Amino acid sequence: MRVFADAAGLPNDTIEQLKTAVVSACKLCFGFHNDCDTPCQVTFLRLNDRIQVEVTVPGVPPPTEKPKPHWAGVDDIQCESRENSGVLRLTKFLSPVS
């Protein structure tokens, strides 16, 4: 996260918030995972307009009745199902570079 956020020119306090949010998201998702044979997957993606982190938990649907988590430094949080896995996606939108 730090490398992507530094490259995007984000301020240090925002970078620290993002790092904390990613660790918190991983801890949350790993807590739902009980199958040691199929590991969770954490994917980082840097696009021109955003940084995305997806935590995928195989064989576990996302919780439907719970409110979405909220972490400082993250602009959007989505929970969805994908290919028999629960996915928690954190997005930090970036300002256009002039």
PDB file as gemmi writes it, atoms N, CA and C in Angstrom:
CRYST1    1.000    1.000    1.000  90.00  90.00  90.00 P 1                      
ATOM      1  N   MET A   1       0.831  -1.182   0.000  1.00  0.00           N  
ATOM      2  CA  MET A   1       0.000   0.000   0.000  1.00  0.00           C  
ATOM      3  C   MET A   1       0.876   1.245   0.000  1.00  0.00           C  
ATOM      4  N   ARG A   2       1.915   1.230   0.803  1.00  0.00           N  
ATOM      5  CA  ARG A   2       2.774   2.406   0.920  1.00  0.00           C  
ATOM      6  C   ARG A   2       3.374   2.784  -0.438  1.00  0.00           C  
ATOM      7  N   VAL A   3       3.842   1.821  -1.200  1.00  0.00           N  
ATOM      8  CA  VAL A   3       4.472   2.107  -2.493  1.00  0.00           C  
ATOM      9  C   VAL A   3       3.469   2.747  -3.448  1.00  0.00           C  
ATOM     10  N   PHE A   4       2.255   2.176  -3.543  1.00  0.00           N  
ATOM     11  CA  PHE A   4       1.241   2.745  -4.433  1.00  0.00           C  
ATOM     12  C   PHE A   4       0.838   4.145  -3.986  1.00  0.00           C  
ATOM     13  N   ALA A   5       0.645   4.327  -2.688  1.00  0.00           N  
ATOM     14  CA  ALA A   5       0.199   5.621  -2.168  1.00  0.00           C  
ATOM     15  C   ALA A   5       1.289   6.683  -2.321  1.00  0.00           C  
ATOM     16  N   ASP A   6       2.543   6.307  -2.074  1.00  0.00           N  
ATOM     17  CA  ASP A   6       3.651   7.246  -2.294  1.00  0.00           C  
ATOM     18  C   ASP A   6       3.725   7.657  -3.755  1.00  0.00           C  
ATOM     19  N   ALA A   7       3.627   6.688  -4.650  1.00  0.00           N  
ATOM     20  CA  ALA A   7       3.694   6.968  -6.089  1.00  0.00           C  
ATOM     21  C   ALA A   7       2.550   7.871  -6.535  1.00  0.00           C  
ATOM     22  N   ALA A   8       1.410   7.783  -5.852  1.00  0.00           N  
ATOM     23  CA  ALA A   8       0.254   8.621  -6.196  1.00  0.00           C  
ATOM     24  C   ALA A   8       0.366  10.019  -5.599  1.00  0.00           C  
ATOM     25  N   GLY A   9       1.380  10.227  -4.752  1.00  0.00           N  
ATOM     26  CA  GLY A   9       1.583  11.548  -4.166  1.00  0.00           C  
ATOM     27  C   GLY A   9       0.676  11.860  -2.991  1.00  0.00           C  
ATOM     28  N   LEU A  10       0.149  10.832  -2.337  1.00  0.00           N  
ATOM     29  CA  LEU A  10      -0.728  11.068  -1.186  1.00  0.00           C  
ATOM     30  C   LEU A  10       0.083  11.519   0.021  1.00  0.00           C  
ATOM     31  N   PRO A  11      -0.515  12.347   0.873  1.00  0.00           N  
ATOM     32  CA  PRO A  11       0.192  12.797   2.077  1.00  0.00           C  
ATOM     33  C   PRO A  11       0.391  11.649   3.070  1.00  0.00           C  
ATOM     34  N   ASN A  12       1.403  11.788   3.908  1.00  0.00           N  
ATOM     35  CA  ASN A  12       1.777  10.724   4.828  1.00  0.00           C  
ATOM     36  C   ASN A  12       0.638  10.309   5.759  1.00  0.00           C  
ATOM     37  N   ASP A  13      -0.156  11.256   6.251  1.00  0.00           N  
ATOM     38  CA  ASP A  13      -1.250  10.884   7.162  1.00  0.00           C  
ATOM     39  C   ASP A  13      -2.294  10.024   6.447  1.00  0.00           C  
ATOM     40  N   THR A  14      -2.569  10.314   5.193  1.00  0.00           N  
ATOM     41  CA  THR A  14      -3.506   9.498   4.409  1.00  0.00           C  
ATOM     42  C   THR A  14      -2.921   8.112   4.154  1.00  0.00           C  
ATOM     43  N   ILE A  15      -1.630   8.064   3.877  1.00  0.00           N  
ATOM     44  CA  ILE A  15      -0.965   6.779   3.651  1.00  0.00           C  
ATOM     45  C   ILE A  15      -1.061   5.917   4.907  1.00  0.00           C  
ATOM     46  N   GLU A  16      -0.829   6.489   6.057  1.00  0.00           N  
ATOM     47  CA  GLU A  16      -0.919   5.736   7.312  1.00  0.00           C  
ATOM     48  C   GLU A  16      -2.348   5.226   7.544  1.00  0.00           C  
ATOM     49  N   GLN A  17      -3.347   6.057   7.226  1.00  0.00           N  
ATOM     50  CA  GLN A  17      -4.743   5.625   7.361  1.00  0.00           C  
ATOM     51  C   GLN A  17      -5.037   4.461   6.419  1.00  0.00           C  
ATOM     52  N   LEU A  18      -4.547   4.539   5.186  1.00  0.00           N  
ATOM     53  CA  LEU A  18      -4.763   3.458   4.221  1.00  0.00           C  
ATOM     54  C   LEU A  18      -4.108   2.165   4.682  1.00  0.00           C  
ATOM     55  N   LYS A  19      -2.898   2.264   5.184  1.00  0.00           N  
ATOM     56  CA  LYS A  19      -2.206   1.072   5.678  1.00  0.00           C  
ATOM     57  C   LYS A  19      -2.996   0.425   6.814  1.00  0.00           C  
ATOM     58  N   THR A  20      -3.488   1.240   7.731  1.00  0.00           N  
ATOM     59  CA  THR A  20      -4.293   0.726   8.845  1.00  0.00           C  
ATOM     60  C   THR A  20      -5.576   0.086   8.331  1.00  0.00           C  
ATOM     61  N   ALA A  21      -6.214   0.714   7.344  1.00  0.00           N  
ATOM     62  CA  ALA A  21      -7.459   0.173   6.781  1.00  0.00           C  
ATOM     63  C   ALA A  21      -7.223  -1.185   6.122  1.00  0.00           C  
ATOM     64  N   VAL A  22      -6.129  -1.325   5.395  1.00  0.00           N  
ATOM     65  CA  VAL A  22      -5.840  -2.599   4.719  1.00  0.00           C  
ATOM     66  C   VAL A  22      -5.595  -3.707   5.747  1.00  0.00           C  
ATOM     67  N   VAL A  23      -4.824  -3.412   6.774  1.00  0.00           N  
ATOM     68  CA  VAL A  23      -4.576  -4.416   7.821  1.00  0.00           C  
ATOM     69  C   VAL A  23      -5.886  -4.788   8.515  1.00  0.00           C  
ATOM     70  N   SER A  24      -6.723  -3.803   8.803  1.00  0.00           N  
ATOM     71  CA  SER A  24      -8.017  -4.065   9.448  1.00  0.00           C  
ATOM     72  C   SER A  24      -8.925  -4.911   8.560  1.00  0.00           C  
ATOM     73  N   ALA A  25      -8.934  -4.617   7.263  1.00  0.00           N  
ATOM     74  CA  ALA A  25      -9.750  -5.398   6.320  1.00  0.00           C  
ATOM     75  C   ALA A  25      -9.264  -6.845   6.266  1.00  0.00           C  
ATOM     76  N   CYS A  26      -7.963  -7.023   6.250  1.00  0.00           N  
ATOM     77  CA  CYS A  26      -7.411  -8.390   6.229  1.00  0.00           C  
ATOM     78  C   CYS A  26      -7.793  -9.139   7.500  1.00  0.00           C  
ATOM     79  N   LYS A  27      -7.652  -8.492   8.647  1.00  0.00           N  
ATOM     80  CA  LYS A  27      -8.009  -9.141   9.910  1.00  0.00           C  
ATOM     81  C   LYS A  27      -9.492  -9.516   9.934  1.00  0.00           C  
ATOM     82  N   LEU A  28     -10.340  -8.618   9.462  1.00  0.00           N  
ATOM     83  CA  LEU A  28     -11.773  -8.884   9.422  1.00  0.00           C  
ATOM     84  C   LEU A  28     -12.062 -10.104   8.550  1.00  0.00           C  
ATOM     85  N   CYS A  29     -11.520 -10.116   7.345  1.00  0.00           N  
ATOM     86  CA  CYS A  29     -11.794 -11.202   6.404  1.00  0.00           C  
ATOM     87  C   CYS A  29     -11.162 -12.518   6.864  1.00  0.00           C  
ATOM     88  N   PHE A  30      -9.961 -12.464   7.369  1.00  0.00           N  
ATOM     89  CA  PHE A  30      -9.301 -13.681   7.820  1.00  0.00           C  
ATOM     90  C   PHE A  30     -10.078 -14.309   8.974  1.00  0.00           C  
ATOM     91  N   GLY A  31     -10.790 -13.497   9.744  1.00  0.00           N  
ATOM     92  CA  GLY A  31     -11.606 -14.009  10.838  1.00  0.00           C  
ATOM     93  C   GLY A  31     -12.781 -14.845  10.367  1.00  0.00           C  
ATOM     94  N   PHE A  32     -13.220 -14.648   9.126  1.00  0.00           N  
ATOM     95  CA  PHE A  32     -14.325 -15.434   8.560  1.00  0.00           C  
ATOM     96  C   PHE A  32     -13.844 -16.728   7.921  1.00  0.00           C  
ATOM     97  N   HIS A  33     -12.549 -16.844   7.724  1.00  0.00           N  
ATOM     98  CA  HIS A  33     -11.987 -17.947   6.941  1.00  0.00           C  
ATOM     99  C   HIS A  33     -11.548 -19.088   7.857  1.00  0.00           C  
ATOM    100  N   ASN A  34     -12.067 -20.293   7.588  1.00  0.00           N  
ATOM    101  CA  ASN A  34     -11.737 -21.455   8.406  1.00  0.00           C  
ATOM    102  C   ASN A  34     -11.056 -22.570   7.636  1.00  0.00           C  
ATOM    103  N   ASP A  35     -10.879 -22.425   6.325  1.00  0.00           N  
ATOM    104  CA  ASP A  35     -10.331 -23.486   5.484  1.00  0.00           C  
ATOM    105  C   ASP A  35      -8.856 -23.201   5.196  1.00  0.00           C  
ATOM    106  N   CYS A  36      -7.978 -23.913   5.863  1.00  0.00           N  
ATOM    107  CA  CYS A  36      -6.545 -23.685   5.696  1.00  0.00           C  
ATOM    108  C   CYS A  36      -6.010 -24.180   4.351  1.00  0.00           C  
ATOM    109  N   ASP A  37      -6.793 -25.000   3.640  1.00  0.00           N  
ATOM    110  CA  ASP A  37      -6.347 -25.527   2.349  1.00  0.00           C  
ATOM    111  C   ASP A  37      -6.465 -24.497   1.233  1.00  0.00           C  
ATOM    112  N   THR A  38      -7.363 -23.555   1.373  1.00  0.00           N  
ATOM    113  CA  THR A  38      -7.568 -22.528   0.351  1.00  0.00           C  
ATOM    114  C   THR A  38      -7.328 -21.166   0.991  1.00  0.00           C  
ATOM    115  N   PRO A  39      -6.176 -20.571   0.746  1.00  0.00           N  
ATOM    116  CA  PRO A  39      -5.839 -19.324   1.430  1.00  0.00           C  
ATOM    117  C   PRO A  39      -6.640 -18.127   0.916  1.00  0.00           C  
ATOM    118  N   CYS A  40      -6.760 -17.138   1.770  1.00  0.00           N  
ATOM    119  CA  CYS A  40      -7.323 -15.851   1.358  1.00  0.00           C  
ATOM    120  C   CYS A  40      -6.335 -15.203   0.382  1.00  0.00           C  
ATOM    121  N   GLN A  41      -6.850 -14.284  -0.401  1.00  0.00           N  
ATOM    122  CA  GLN A  41      -6.000 -13.595  -1.367  1.00  0.00           C  
ATOM    123  C   GLN A  41      -6.177 -12.089  -1.191  1.00  0.00           C  
ATOM    124  N   VAL A  42      -5.075 -11.362  -1.187  1.00  0.00           N  
ATOM    125  CA  VAL A  42      -5.103  -9.903  -1.103  1.00  0.00           C  
ATOM    126  C   VAL A  42      -4.475  -9.375  -2.390  1.00  0.00           C  
ATOM    127  N   THR A  43      -5.241  -8.544  -3.110  1.00  0.00           N  
ATOM    128  CA  THR A  43      -4.795  -8.020  -4.402  1.00  0.00           C  
ATOM    129  C   THR A  43      -4.751  -6.496  -4.346  1.00  0.00           C  
ATOM    130  N   PHE A  44      -3.635  -5.928  -4.769  1.00  0.00           N  
ATOM    131  CA  PHE A  44      -3.467  -4.475  -4.848  1.00  0.00           C  
ATOM    132  C   PHE A  44      -3.490  -4.075  -6.318  1.00  0.00           C  
ATOM    133  N   LEU A  45      -4.205  -2.995  -6.629  1.00  0.00           N  
ATOM    134  CA  LEU A  45      -4.314  -2.524  -8.003  1.00  0.00           C  
ATOM    135  C   LEU A  45      -4.195  -1.010  -8.016  1.00  0.00           C  
ATOM    136  N   ARG A  46      -3.269  -0.495  -8.828  1.00  0.00           N  
ATOM    137  CA  ARG A  46      -3.088   0.953  -8.960  1.00  0.00           C  
ATOM    138  C   ARG A  46      -3.517   1.357 -10.353  1.00  0.00           C  
ATOM    139  N   LEU A  47      -4.560   2.165 -10.440  1.00  0.00           N  
ATOM    140  CA  LEU A  47      -5.047   2.710 -11.706  1.00  0.00           C  
ATOM    141  C   LEU A  47      -4.795   4.208 -11.710  1.00  0.00           C  
ATOM    142  N   ASN A  48      -5.053   4.861 -12.832  1.00  0.00           N  
ATOM    143  CA  ASN A  48      -4.813   6.306 -12.921  1.00  0.00           C  
ATOM    144  C   ASN A  48      -5.649   7.108 -11.933  1.00  0.00           C  
ATOM    145  N   ASP A  49      -6.875   6.653 -11.683  1.00  0.00           N  
ATOM    146  CA  ASP A  49      -7.785   7.440 -10.850  1.00  0.00           C  
ATOM    147  C   ASP A  49      -8.041   6.856  -9.464  1.00  0.00           C  
ATOM    148  N   ARG A  50      -7.416   5.698  -9.139  1.00  0.00           N  
ATOM    149  CA  ARG A  50      -7.694   5.088  -7.843  1.00  0.00           C  
ATOM    150  C   ARG A  50      -6.686   3.991  -7.500  1.00  0.00           C  
ATOM    151  N   ILE A  51      -6.674   3.680  -6.220  1.00  0.00           N  
ATOM    152  CA  ILE A  51      -5.956   2.525  -5.702  1.00  0.00           C  
ATOM    153  C   ILE A  51      -7.020   1.603  -5.120  1.00  0.00           C  
ATOM    154  N   GLN A  52      -6.969   0.321  -5.478  1.00  0.00           N  
ATOM    155  CA  GLN A  52      -7.938  -0.646  -4.965  1.00  0.00           C  
ATOM    156  C   GLN A  52      -7.208  -1.787  -4.274  1.00  0.00           C  
ATOM    157  N   VAL A  53      -7.800  -2.245  -3.195  1.00  0.00           N  
ATOM    158  CA  VAL A  53      -7.316  -3.428  -2.497  1.00  0.00           C  
ATOM    159  C   VAL A  53      -8.511  -4.357  -2.346  1.00  0.00           C  
ATOM    160  N   GLU A  54      -8.342  -5.599  -2.788  1.00  0.00           N  
ATOM    161  CA  GLU A  54      -9.396  -6.601  -2.641  1.00  0.00           C  
ATOM    162  C   GLU A  54      -8.898  -7.723  -1.756  1.00  0.00           C  
ATOM    163  N   VAL A  55      -9.703  -8.063  -0.753  1.00  0.00           N  
ATOM    164  CA  VAL A  55      -9.437  -9.224   0.083  1.00  0.00           C  
ATOM    165  C   VAL A  55     -10.503 -10.253  -0.271  1.00  0.00           C  
ATOM    166  N   THR A  56     -10.054 -11.398  -0.790  1.00  0.00           N  
ATOM    167  CA  THR A  56     -10.952 -12.459  -1.231  1.00  0.00           C  
ATOM    168  C   THR A  56     -10.887 -13.620  -0.253  1.00  0.00           C  
ATOM    169  N   VAL A  57     -12.068 -14.032   0.215  1.00  0.00           N  
ATOM    170  CA  VAL A  57     -12.172 -15.142   1.160  1.00  0.00           C  
ATOM    171  C   VAL A  57     -12.897 -16.284   0.448  1.00  0.00           C  
ATOM    172  N   PRO A  58     -12.175 -17.355   0.072  1.00  0.00           N  
ATOM    173  CA  PRO A  58     -12.790 -18.454  -0.666  1.00  0.00           C  
ATOM    174  C   PRO A  58     -13.845 -19.191   0.154  1.00  0.00           C  
ATOM    175  N   GLY A  59     -14.963 -19.515  -0.518  1.00  0.00           N  
ATOM    176  CA  GLY A  59     -16.001 -20.333   0.096  1.00  0.00           C  
ATOM    177  C   GLY A  59     -16.827 -19.652   1.158  1.00  0.00           C  
ATOM    178  N   VAL A  60     -16.684 -18.355   1.315  1.00  0.00           N  
ATOM    179  CA  VAL A  60     -17.424 -17.626   2.343  1.00  0.00           C  
ATOM    180  C   VAL A  60     -18.163 -16.461   1.689  1.00  0.00           C  
ATOM    181  N   PRO A  61     -19.496 -16.442   1.770  1.00  0.00           N  
ATOM    182  CA  PRO A  61     -20.228 -15.307   1.193  1.00  0.00           C  
ATOM    183  C   PRO A  61     -20.029 -14.061   2.062  1.00  0.00           C  
ATOM    184  N   PRO A  62     -20.123 -12.882   1.457  1.00  0.00           N  
ATOM    185  CA  PRO A  62     -20.017 -11.666   2.261  1.00  0.00           C  
ATOM    186  C   PRO A  62     -21.220 -11.542   3.180  1.00  0.00           C  
ATOM    187  N   PRO A  63     -21.032 -10.953   4.348  1.00  0.00           N  
ATOM    188  CA  PRO A  63     -22.177 -10.783   5.253  1.00  0.00           C  
ATOM    189  C   PRO A  63     -23.199  -9.829   4.644  1.00  0.00           C  
ATOM    190  N   THR A  64     -24.464 -10.229   4.663  1.00  0.00           N  
ATOM    191  CA  THR A  64     -25.497  -9.390   4.058  1.00  0.00           C  
ATOM    192  C   THR A  64     -26.212  -8.521   5.073  1.00  0.00           C  
ATOM    193  N   GLU A  65     -26.329  -8.993   6.296  1.00  0.00           N  
ATOM    194  CA  GLU A  65     -27.121  -8.251   7.276  1.00  0.00           C  
ATOM    195  C   GLU A  65     -26.302  -7.250   8.076  1.00  0.00           C  
ATOM    196  N   LYS A  66     -24.996  -7.297   7.973  1.00  0.00           N  
ATOM    197  CA  LYS A  66     -24.157  -6.381   8.753  1.00  0.00           C  
ATOM    198  C   LYS A  66     -23.881  -5.114   7.954  1.00  0.00           C  
ATOM    199  N   PRO A  67     -23.729  -3.983   8.645  1.00  0.00           N  
ATOM    200  CA  PRO A  67     -23.352  -2.768   7.916  1.00  0.00           C  
ATOM    201  C   PRO A  67     -21.917  -2.898   7.392  1.00  0.00           C  
ATOM    202  N   LYS A  68     -21.649  -2.229   6.282  1.00  0.00           N  
ATOM    203  CA  LYS A  68     -20.294  -2.235   5.735  1.00  0.00           C  
ATOM    204  C   LYS A  68     -19.357  -1.575   6.735  1.00  0.00           C  
ATOM    205  N   PRO A  69     -18.138  -2.065   6.815  1.00  0.00           N  
ATOM    206  CA  PRO A  69     -17.165  -1.412   7.697  1.00  0.00           C  
ATOM    207  C   PRO A  69     -16.798  -0.036   7.163  1.00  0.00           C  
ATOM    208  N   HIS A  70     -16.242   0.782   8.022  1.00  0.00           N  
ATOM    209  CA  HIS A  70     -15.773   2.109   7.624  1.00  0.00           C  
ATOM    210  C   HIS A  70     -14.389   2.318   8.220  1.00  0.00           C  
ATOM    211  N   TRP A  71     -13.443   2.718   7.373  1.00  0.00           N  
ATOM    212  CA  TRP A  71     -12.100   3.018   7.843  1.00  0.00           C  
ATOM    213  C   TRP A  71     -11.663   4.353   7.263  1.00  0.00           C  
ATOM    214  N   ALA A  72     -10.978   5.133   8.084  1.00  0.00           N  
ATOM    215  CA  ALA A  72     -10.461   6.428   7.645  1.00  0.00           C  
ATOM    216  C   ALA A  72      -9.477   6.227   6.495  1.00  0.00           C  
ATOM    217  N   GLY A  73      -9.477   7.173   5.576  1.00  0.00           N  
ATOM    218  CA  GLY A  73      -8.560   7.124   4.448  1.00  0.00           C  
ATOM    219  C   GLY A  73      -9.066   6.362   3.248  1.00  0.00           C  
ATOM    220  N   VAL A  74     -10.202   5.674   3.401  1.00  0.00           N  
ATOM    221  CA  VAL A  74     -10.779   4.891   2.309  1.00  0.00           C  
ATOM    222  C   VAL A  74     -12.035   5.612   1.827  1.00  0.00           C  
ATOM    223  N   ASP A  75     -12.170   5.770   0.514  1.00  0.00           N  
ATOM    224  CA  ASP A  75     -13.309   6.496  -0.042  1.00  0.00           C  
ATOM    225  C   ASP A  75     -14.521   5.620  -0.312  1.00  0.00           C  
ATOM    226  N   ASP A  76     -14.294   4.331  -0.595  1.00  0.00           N  
ATOM    227  CA  ASP A  76     -15.408   3.445  -0.917  1.00  0.00           C  
ATOM    228  C   ASP A  76     -15.072   2.035  -0.448  1.00  0.00           C  
ATOM    229  N   ILE A  77     -16.072   1.367   0.121  1.00  0.00           N  
ATOM    230  CA  ILE A  77     -15.919  -0.017   0.566  1.00  0.00           C  
ATOM    231  C   ILE A  77     -17.094  -0.811   0.010  1.00  0.00           C  
ATOM    232  N   GLN A  78     -16.781  -1.894  -0.693  1.00  0.00           N  
ATOM    233  CA  GLN A  78     -17.816  -2.739  -1.287  1.00  0.00           C  
ATOM    234  C   GLN A  78     -17.595  -4.183  -0.869  1.00  0.00           C  
ATOM    235  N   CYS A  79     -18.693  -4.862  -0.548  1.00  0.00           N  
ATOM    236  CA  CYS A  79     -18.676  -6.299  -0.272  1.00  0.00           C  
ATOM    237  C   CYS A  79     -19.483  -6.967  -1.372  1.00  0.00           C  
ATOM    238  N   GLU A  80     -18.945  -8.033  -1.949  1.00  0.00           N  
ATOM    239  CA  GLU A  80     -19.659  -8.719  -3.026  1.00  0.00           C  
ATOM    240  C   GLU A  80     -19.267 -10.193  -3.059  1.00  0.00           C  
ATOM    241  N   SER A  81     -20.041 -10.957  -3.799  1.00  0.00           N  
ATOM    242  CA  SER A  81     -19.732 -12.364  -4.047  1.00  0.00           C  
ATOM    243  C   SER A  81     -19.112 -12.479  -5.424  1.00  0.00           C  
ATOM    244  N   ARG A  82     -18.106 -13.350  -5.520  1.00  0.00           N  
ATOM    245  CA  ARG A  82     -17.479 -13.598  -6.812  1.00  0.00           C  
ATOM    246  C   ARG A  82     -16.908 -15.012  -6.819  1.00  0.00           C  
ATOM    247  N   GLU A  83     -17.412 -15.844  -7.721  1.00  0.00           N  
ATOM    248  CA  GLU A  83     -16.897 -17.198  -7.900  1.00  0.00           C  
ATOM    249  C   GLU A  83     -16.783 -17.961  -6.576  1.00  0.00           C  
ATOM    250  N   ASN A  84     -17.886 -18.063  -5.842  1.00  0.00           N  
ATOM    251  CA  ASN A  84     -17.954 -18.786  -4.571  1.00  0.00           C  
ATOM    252  C   ASN A  84     -17.008 -18.221  -3.511  1.00  0.00           C  
ATOM    253  N   SER A  85     -16.764 -16.926  -3.573  1.00  0.00           N  
ATOM    254  CA  SER A  85     -15.907 -16.263  -2.592  1.00  0.00           C  
ATOM    255  C   SER A  85     -16.529 -14.931  -2.191  1.00  0.00           C  
ATOM    256  N   GLY A  86     -16.256 -14.518  -0.973  1.00  0.00           N  
ATOM    257  CA  GLY A  86     -16.610 -13.181  -0.539  1.00  0.00           C  
ATOM    258  C   GLY A  86     -15.455 -12.244  -0.847  1.00  0.00           C  
ATOM    259  N   VAL A  87     -15.765 -11.057  -1.341  1.00  0.00           N  
ATOM    260  CA  VAL A  87     -14.729 -10.085  -1.690  1.00  0.00           C  
ATOM    261  C   VAL A  87     -15.029  -8.769  -0.982  1.00  0.00           C  
ATOM    262  N   LEU A  88     -14.028  -8.249  -0.288  1.00  0.00           N  
ATOM    263  CA  LEU A  88     -14.109  -6.931   0.333  1.00  0.00           C  
ATOM    264  C   LEU A  88     -13.142  -6.037  -0.429  1.00  0.00           C  
ATOM    265  N   ARG A  89     -13.681  -4.967  -1.062  1.00  0.00           N  
ATOM    266  CA  ARG A  89     -12.865  -4.076  -1.882  1.00  0.00           C  
ATOM    267  C   ARG A  89     -12.803  -2.689  -1.258  1.00  0.00           C  
ATOM    268  N   LEU A  90     -11.598  -2.215  -1.031  1.00  0.00           N  
ATOM    269  CA  LEU A  90     -11.363  -0.864  -0.539  1.00  0.00           C  
ATOM    270  C   LEU A  90     -10.853  -0.023  -1.702  1.00  0.00           C  
ATOM    271  N   THR A  91     -11.393   1.185  -1.844  1.00  0.00           N  
ATOM    272  CA  THR A  91     -10.978   2.070  -2.933  1.00  0.00           C  
ATOM    273  C   THR A  91     -10.607   3.433  -2.381  1.00  0.00           C  
ATOM    274  N   LYS A  92      -9.454   3.938  -2.816  1.00  0.00           N  
ATOM    275  CA  LYS A  92      -9.032   5.303  -2.536  1.00  0.00           C  
ATOM    276  C   LYS A  92      -8.945   6.009  -3.880  1.00  0.00           C  
ATOM    277  N   PHE A  93      -9.821   7.008  -4.084  1.00  0.00           N  
ATOM    278  CA  PHE A  93      -9.820   7.751  -5.327  1.00  0.00           C  
ATOM    279  C   PHE A  93      -8.697   8.787  -5.301  1.00  0.00           C  
ATOM    280  N   LEU A  94      -8.082   8.993  -6.461  1.00  0.00           N  
ATOM    281  CA  LEU A  94      -6.946   9.896  -6.581  1.00  0.00           C  
ATOM    282  C   LEU A  94      -7.326  11.120  -7.381  1.00  0.00           C  
ATOM    283  N   SER A  95      -6.729  12.230  -7.034  1.00  0.00           N  
ATOM    284  CA  SER A  95      -6.926  13.474  -7.796  1.00  0.00           C  
ATOM    285  C   SER A  95      -6.183  13.365  -9.117  1.00  0.00           C  
ATOM    286  N   PRO A  96      -6.749  13.948 -10.184  1.00  0.00           N  
ATOM    287  CA  PRO A  96      -6.045  13.918 -11.474  1.00  0.00           C  
ATOM    288  C   PRO A  96      -4.724  14.668 -11.361  1.00  0.00           C  
ATOM    289  N   VAL A  97      -3.716  14.133 -12.043  1.00  0.00           N  
ATOM    290  CA  VAL A  97      -2.391  14.789 -12.066  1.00  0.00           C  
ATOM    291  C   VAL A  97      -2.417  15.858 -13.131  1.00  0.00           C  
ATOM    292  N   SER A  98      -1.951  17.069 -12.747  1.00  0.00           N  
ATOM    293  CA  SER A  98      -1.955  18.170 -13.723  1.00  0.00           C  
ATOM    294  C   SER A  98      -0.594  18.377 -14.321  1.00  0.00           C  
TER     295      SER A  98                                                      
END                                                                             
